[in-house]
Amino acid sequence: MALTVGLRPLTRALLRPWARVPGAALGRPAAGSGDGVRCFGSPRVLVEPDPAAGVAVMKMRNPPVNSLSLEFLTELLISLEKLENDKTFRGIIITSDCPGIFSAGLDLLEMYGRDPAHCAEYWKAVQELWLRVYLSNLVVIGAINGISPAGGCLLSLSCDYRVLANNPKYAIGLNETLLGIIAPFWFKDVLVNTIGHRAAERALQLGFLFPPSDALQVGIVDQVVPEDQVQSTARSVMAQWLAIPDHARQLTKNLVRKPTADRLLQQRDADIQNFVRFISRDSIQKSLHVYLEKLKQKKG
Ligand SMILES: CCCCCCCCC/C=C/C(=O)SCCNC(=O)CCNC(=O)[C@H](O)C(C)(C)COP(=O)(O)OP(=O)(O)OC[C@H]1O[C@@H](n2cnc3c(N)ncnc32)[C@H](O)[C@@H]1OP(=O)(O)O
């Protein structure tokens, strides 16, 4: 899939040969690679390759909460494209480098007080990340080591398999209604595909954030394990998925997922326009303002 996001100077800058991350510049070998294989990535995305296993661990590190800003989305897209184009890799594990937080979802500051052109560019990048992860030829496993609301949940749902750390704080779900906004149809589709229609209609309307035990029960994650076993479990699961011949698995994945992705692909521009119209409404901007204030007050 070609990278189609219209992210002008930012993308061009990021497409320069991969910036070595500070740890790697100091010669820090990738975890699990005794042969000194180096980490690489970009400022917000640390990639730890394990070429022998054909696996790369992609760590999100956009502190404090891994909110999916335009820059962060761009870096994630570039990392994914790079890994997809490198025949060394057959699978990736997506996880977080921010303690206790997988991803706080879409960056509210990209949607609040912004002009329509910015909102359109942002939404295009959100669509693009979803399509790329959801339709990836690689096996994508989510090692969910923190809370994962809204866009963070969408990212998790787009993986082929989800392992969640067993910590009651690590809730996961599409909580958009709690913010006074709505989950777009393609967020909804992915949730319905995962947990079924009835469970999804309740979860979406009530903005449920499922703690691990409930998340497992409803099927929004596939496995819940002690926090210190999330990465090793993701690795074991990956080995199981990689035991299947790539072409058969990829064609099957496409067969199952393409109809859902096509619903967006057939109306991407209209979806962007709907988003911009919706998010620009005074009432929605007001809801976002109230929610952001609540987040601030929680601190003080
Ligand atoms: C028709 C078409 C229809 C289309 C209709 C539109 C569709 C939109 C779909 C939207 C999808 C989404 O993902 S919307 C995003 C949903 N996300 C959320 O609700 C999560 C909100 N955040 C939280 O609950 C918490 O921050 C949480 C993640 C648990 C971490 O709590 P902590 O106590 O550790 O940290 P906090 O102090 O709260 O946060 C640290 C700082 O990060 C900021 N922050 C937190 N989450 C943020 C976020 N998502 N975006 C930006 N900034 C965020 C806080 O304001 C703080 O900023 P400072 O005070 O400056 O330090």
Ligand as a Chemical Component Dictionary entry (heavy atoms), coordinates in Angstrom:
data_LIG
# 
_chem_comp.id                   LIG 
_chem_comp.type                 NON-POLYMER 
_chem_comp.pdbx_formal_charge   0 
_chem_comp.three_letter_code    LIG 
# 
loop_
_chem_comp_atom.comp_id 
_chem_comp_atom.atom_id 
_chem_comp_atom.alt_atom_id 
_chem_comp_atom.type_symbol 
_chem_comp_atom.charge 
_chem_comp_atom.model_Cartn_x 
_chem_comp_atom.model_Cartn_y 
_chem_comp_atom.model_Cartn_z 
_chem_comp_atom.pdbx_ordinal 
LIG C1  C1  C 0 -19.025 12.140 11.297 1  
LIG C2  C2  C 0 -17.624 11.838 11.708 2  
LIG C3  C3  C 0 -17.510 11.858 13.152 3  
LIG C4  C4  C 0 -16.092 11.868 13.647 4  
LIG C5  C5  C 0 -16.102 12.297 15.038 5  
LIG C6  C6  C 0 -14.789 12.516 15.678 6  
LIG C7  C7  C 0 -14.067 11.256 15.964 7  
LIG C8  C8  C 0 -13.000 11.432 16.971 8  
LIG C9  C9  C 0 -12.540 10.123 17.476 9  
LIG C10 C10 C 0 -11.694 10.335 18.651 10 
LIG C11 C11 C 0 -10.874 9.446  19.097 11 
LIG C12 C12 C 0 -9.978  9.653  20.261 12 
LIG O1  O1  O 0 -9.047  8.952  20.449 13 
LIG S1  S1  S 0 -10.287 10.964 21.311 14 
LIG C13 C13 C 0 -9.162  10.833 22.651 15 
LIG C14 C14 C 0 -9.730  9.931  23.729 16 
LIG N1  N1  N 0 -8.768  9.841  24.851 17 
LIG C15 C15 C 0 -9.096  9.973  26.086 18 
LIG O2  O2  O 0 -10.245 10.152 26.485 19 
LIG C16 C16 C 0 -7.954  9.913  27.072 20 
LIG C17 C17 C 0 -7.852  11.170 27.871 21 
LIG N2  N2  N 0 -6.741  11.094 28.818 22 
LIG C18 C18 C 0 -6.845  10.479 29.996 23 
LIG O3  O3  O 0 -7.872  9.920  30.377 24 
LIG C19 C19 C 0 -5.632  10.529 30.863 25 
LIG O4  O4  O 0 -4.780  11.572 30.402 26 
LIG C20 C20 C 0 -4.818  9.207  30.892 27 
LIG C21 C21 C 0 -4.508  8.697  29.480 28 
LIG C22 C22 C 0 -5.604  8.137  31.665 29 
LIG C23 C23 C 0 -3.462  9.456  31.592 30 
LIG O5  O5  O 0 -3.709  10.000 32.853 31 
LIG P1  P1  P 0 -2.488  10.653 33.650 32 
LIG O6  O6  O 0 -3.030  11.073 34.993 33 
LIG O7  O7  O 0 -1.326  9.736  33.618 34 
LIG O8  O8  O 0 -2.030  11.908 32.780 35 
LIG P2  P2  P 0 -2.793  13.294 32.595 36 
LIG O9  O9  O 0 -2.293  14.243 33.613 37 
LIG O10 O10 O 0 -4.275  13.092 32.513 38 
LIG O11 O11 O 0 -2.308  13.699 31.150 39 
LIG C24 C24 C 0 -1.002  14.181 30.891 40 
LIG C25 C25 C 0 -1.096  15.269 29.845 41 
LIG O12 O12 O 0 -1.546  14.687 28.621 42 
LIG C26 C26 C 0 -2.695  15.362 28.164 43 
LIG N3  N3  N 0 -3.554  14.402 27.445 44 
LIG C27 C27 C 0 -4.097  13.278 27.896 45 
LIG N4  N4  N 0 -4.765  12.649 26.946 46 
LIG C28 C28 C 0 -4.674  13.412 25.829 47 
LIG C29 C29 C 0 -5.148  13.304 24.495 48 
LIG N5  N5  N 0 -5.881  12.263 24.081 49 
LIG N6  N6  N 0 -4.837  14.282 23.641 50 
LIG C30 C30 C 0 -4.091  15.327 24.018 51 
LIG N7  N7  N 0 -3.609  15.480 25.253 52 
LIG C31 C31 C 0 -3.891  14.533 26.164 53 
LIG C32 C32 C 0 -3.352  15.905 29.431 54 
LIG O13 O13 O 0 -4.221  16.970 29.148 55 
LIG C33 C33 C 0 -2.138  16.344 30.181 56 
LIG O14 O14 O 0 -1.672  17.562 29.632 57 
LIG P3  P3  P 0 -0.986  18.714 30.498 58 
LIG O15 O15 O 0 -1.991  19.098 31.579 59 
LIG O16 O16 O 0 -0.722  19.811 29.538 60 
LIG O17 O17 O 0 0.252   18.062 31.077 61 
# 
loop_
_chem_comp_bond.comp_id 
_chem_comp_bond.atom_id_1 
_chem_comp_bond.atom_id_2 
_chem_comp_bond.value_order 
_chem_comp_bond.pdbx_ordinal 
LIG C1  C2  SING 1  
LIG C2  C3  SING 2  
LIG C3  C4  SING 3  
LIG C4  C5  SING 4  
LIG C5  C6  SING 5  
LIG C6  C7  SING 6  
LIG C7  C8  SING 7  
LIG C8  C9  SING 8  
LIG C9  C10 SING 9  
LIG C10 C11 DOUB 10 
LIG C11 C12 SING 11 
LIG C12 O1  DOUB 12 
LIG C12 S1  SING 13 
LIG S1  C13 SING 14 
LIG C13 C14 SING 15 
LIG C14 N1  SING 16 
LIG N1  C15 SING 17 
LIG C15 O2  DOUB 18 
LIG C15 C16 SING 19 
LIG C16 C17 SING 20 
LIG C17 N2  SING 21 
LIG N2  C18 SING 22 
LIG C18 O3  DOUB 23 
LIG C18 C19 SING 24 
LIG C19 O4  SING 25 
LIG C19 C20 SING 26 
LIG C20 C21 SING 27 
LIG C20 C22 SING 28 
LIG C20 C23 SING 29 
LIG C23 O5  SING 30 
LIG O5  P1  SING 31 
LIG P1  O6  DOUB 32 
LIG P1  O7  SING 33 
LIG P1  O8  SING 34 
LIG O8  P2  SING 35 
LIG P2  O9  DOUB 36 
LIG P2  O10 SING 37 
LIG P2  O11 SING 38 
LIG O11 C24 SING 39 
LIG C24 C25 SING 40 
LIG C25 O12 SING 41 
LIG C25 C33 SING 42 
LIG O12 C26 SING 43 
LIG C26 N3  SING 44 
LIG C26 C32 SING 45 
LIG N3  C27 SING 46 
LIG N3  C31 SING 47 
LIG C27 N4  DOUB 48 
LIG N4  C28 SING 49 
LIG C28 C29 SING 50 
LIG C28 C31 DOUB 51 
LIG C29 N5  SING 52 
LIG C29 N6  DOUB 53 
LIG N6  C30 SING 54 
LIG C30 N7  DOUB 55 
LIG N7  C31 SING 56 
LIG C32 O13 SING 57 
LIG C32 C33 SING 58 
LIG C33 O14 SING 59 
LIG O14 P3  SING 60 
LIG P3  O15 DOUB 61 
LIG P3  O16 SING 62 
LIG P3  O17 SING 63 
# 
